[in-house]
Structures are given as C-alpha cells and as structure tokens.
C-alpha cells in the first residue's frame, strides 16, 4: 500500500502505474481535486473507490468513480475490501457500498489523539 497526500505532493505517474486500485477520501472543498484524481487514475486504467465525508453527504457529486463507500467505517468497508480483493478491473456501472452497521469500537484503530 502507498499513501499519497495530494495536499503535499501529487501522486506521480509511477504511483498510478504501481497501483491495483486508487482509493480517495475528501471533503466538499476538495471536490475538484477528488474528481481530478479519479480522472488521472482512470487515464492509467485503474479502478477507483471514494469514501469520506463529501461522498457520504453528496454521492451525486461523484458519478464517475467506480466504487463509492457511503457512511462510516463498518460493513460497507468490509464489502469494499472484499470486492477489491477479487476485482481490479474498471466497471461499466458504479457500485455503492452503504454502511448499515458501524464497526464496533474495538475494531477501530486508536488514532493516538
């Protein structure tokens, strides 16, 4: 796994080529950047997944992402990971994973804050 913080430095072409999938998260103010990352990833033929506060609030802002994770960490997270374990090809139609049950507090890593 590689973590690229686009607030510090954009992911390189080499990062995209290395990836099996590109996972993105962000807030509404980052919407343009989120969609730009998706376009760049698709340009490299990579499947994309988006989660976080912006997409959870307004999934309609992101029709071009392959996979959407809507809601908090929980069963949708497990479903998304399971899907990516078996599929890394681009999709014809978007799939949305919606959290129905949140993860138990014991399963959520301590942020140390």
Secondary structure, 3 states (H helix, E strand, C coil): CCCCCCCCCCCCHHHHHHCCEEEEECCHHHHHHHHHHHHHHHHCCCEEEEECHHHHHCHHHCCCCCEEEECCCEHHHHHHHHHHHHCCCCCCCCEEEECCCECCHHHCCCCCC
